[in-house]
Amino acid sequence: MFSSQTFKVLFLLPWQLLNVTLQYYVLGRVRRFRRYGKNLRGSLLTVAARAVLSLNIRDCAVFNNKTVGIILREVAEAQLDLVKHLPNYGKRFLEKGYWLVEQPNREPDDLVLIYCHGGGYFLQINSIQVETVLAVYCLLSDRSRISILILDYSLASHGHTFPTQMEELYDLYYTVKKSCSRIGLLGDSAGGNLAAGFPQFLRLRNASEKDYPLILALVSPWLLIFPDPDLLARNSSYVANADGDLVAYLAMTDTSKRSFILGKEDRFSLIWSPATKVPANTEDWTCLPTFSDPRRRLFLLAGEDETLRDDAIWFAKYAMGINWLPENYSRDHKEYSNDELEFKSECAQAFIQRYGVHDEMMSFERPLEYVREGMSVEVLGDDCYGTKKLVEFLDAVI
């Protein structure tokens, strides 16, 4: 039996979709969506995503009836011409890992990228996420020295709270490390939270310096787990972008959901909710090799119109050493140029996508269409902004 919260969301969803459709055909656009207001499909997907992320966490167990293995098989059936050439595609690795691709005769210094998927910790990985990561791999200029492993972490909708997911990543990471000296982490949304907190978890476990990942790529990371609404500034991205993003303000500030994800863990810990600690301290991050070793390579992508934007800018400043935008940069009413929304150095890259929404790369870009047409990363347009930036980053890292 669904909760009243889920019944309410499901009851309102058809009317919300109808309202958006009428706006599109009557006005020519959906006004509150800057990015996809003139795109009916994008507007409808945004409304649907907002609804899903507002559901009661435990009720979502009903919708998570497919395993990662099943989803990988479905992608293989739909993309057979691409997948059939991938060595070890869909092969299980331990209990909580699946290879998207594992190179034969993998050398110890070849890169293994562990992908931690988004979904609020309560939604299973979906085919679009798999296809996007697959496209990233296919667009790389040298694919022979990179393998990609998907973490199949346990879901909060099935009753698994912190620290379960971090423990599963820890076990997977150290098993890979037995045969690999170069491991990177890629995470979007909740997966970005997992990847960002992992170095802090290694610190808690007294890991040696050589054990820390030196390659970290975060896409719209969720860095502040259900903050207190009364502590958010009126001009913060949580409030300013509340109506136009995939992630609704009420969904992200519903403090009643904390226990379903955090369990008994401290929500002020840098491990579980990195942006919660006050006051912020750069030394909390620079003490870790992931954020201080000169060999490190860090990547961050967020959207200008996403609710989590300010937290991403916070992370860029305190963890990555990039102090290029104010944490609430919309307060000065300045129109930033595209160049000002991008930062690149030898060790770190950060990007705020113009009008971008939460996890746009993994939700809307569909870069596999370019792959099918035989196009290279150089010709990717703004509709694949995030994919292009990530591919360029990984090309330099490999």
Secondary structure, DSSP 4 states (H G I P E B T S, - for coil): ---HHHHHHHHHHHHHHHHHHHHHHHHSS-TT-TTTTT-HHHHHHHHHHHHHTTS-TGGGGGT--S-HHHHHHHHHHHTHHHHTTSTTTT-EETTTEEEEE--TT--TTSEEEEEE--STTTS---HHHHHHHHHHHHH-S--TTEEEEEE-PPPGGGT--TTHHHHHHHHHHHHHHTT-SEEEEEEETHHHHHHHHHHHHHHHTT--GGGS-SEEEEES---SSS--GGGS-TTSHHHHTTTTSSS-HHHHS-GGGHHHHHTTS-TTSTTT-GGG-SS--THHHHTSGGGT-TT-EEEEEEETTSTTHHHHHHHHHHTT----S-TTGGGG-----TGGGEEE-SSEEEEEETT--TTHHHHT--THHHHHTT--GGG--GGGHHHHHHHHHHHHH-
